[in-house]
Structure formats: C-alpha cells, structure tokens
Amino acid sequence: MTDAVNHPKHYNNHASGIECIQVVRHMNFNRGNAIKYVWRAGDKGNEIEDLKKAIWYIQDEIKRLEDAGKTKTL
C-alpha cells in the first residue's frame, strides 16, 4: 500500500534507492529544494519545469549570499 502523504511512490524513484530527504535535510531551504527538484526531475510530470525550479532556488540562494556579503571567491 502506498502512503501518498508520507511516502509517495516518486520519493524512491532514484536508482540509488535513497530518498532525497536523507540528503537535503542537511542543507538550507534553497539548496535542499534545488537538489530535490534535480533529484526528482520528471518523476511527477514536466522534467524541464522541474529543472527550471531548481535553477530558481539556486539563483535565490546566490542572491541571498550576495545580499549577506557572504560570497567567496576562488
């Protein structure tokens, strides 16, 4: 039986068998959501839309860091 709230089918679609939450719970919101959208891209529908959402979260994280003056140069 599938638990659509706590354990939907698409949560375990990754070839590794690892659930995304096991990785992203160690990140901040923007980084975790970016990884989540890349990890599950296409699992629930439009893959390109999912990847664009990941880009949005990455850009928001960059802006947050820049605004805070926390940019690091290599």
N, C-alpha and C positions, 0 to 999 in steps of 0.2 A: 504494500500500500504506500502510495506517495503522499508525503506531507507537504502540501502546496505552500504552507507558511514557513515552516522551519527547515525544510529540506527538499525544495523543488528539484525536479529532475536535472535542470540545466546547471545546478550547483556542482555536479560531479561529472560534467562532460569532458573536462580536461584529461588528456591522455595520461597524465601523472596519477590521476585518481585523488589528488589533493584538492580540497575545497579552497577556493580563493580566500575565504575569510581567515584561514590558517596563516596566510601570508600578510594580508592587508591590515589585520588588527594591530600590527606592529608599526604602522605608518600613520601620518596625519590624514585628515579627511581628503584633501585634494589628491595626494599621492595614492592613497588607497583606492579612491574611486577611479583614477586613471588606470591603475593596474586592473581593477575589476572589469572595466569596460574593454580593455585589451584582452584579458583572460577569457571573457565570455563573448567576445565579438561574434555576432551572428547566431548565437545559441537561441535567441528569442525572436529573431527576425532580421532586420536590416544591418548587415555587417558594417557597411560604410558609415551609417549613422552612429553605431556604437564606437567606431574608431574616431569619429569627429567629436563625440562626447569625451573620449579620453584626451584628445588634444585640448579641448576646452578646459578640463581640470588641470592639465599641465600648464597651460598658459595662465590660468588663475593662480597657480602656485608660484610661478615665476614672478607675476605681478606682486603677489603678497610678499615675497622675499625682497624684491626690489624696493617696494614701499617701506619695508622694515630696515632697509640698508644692510641686508644680510647676504648680499651677493658675494660670491667667492670667484676670484679669477684664477685661472690655471697658469 
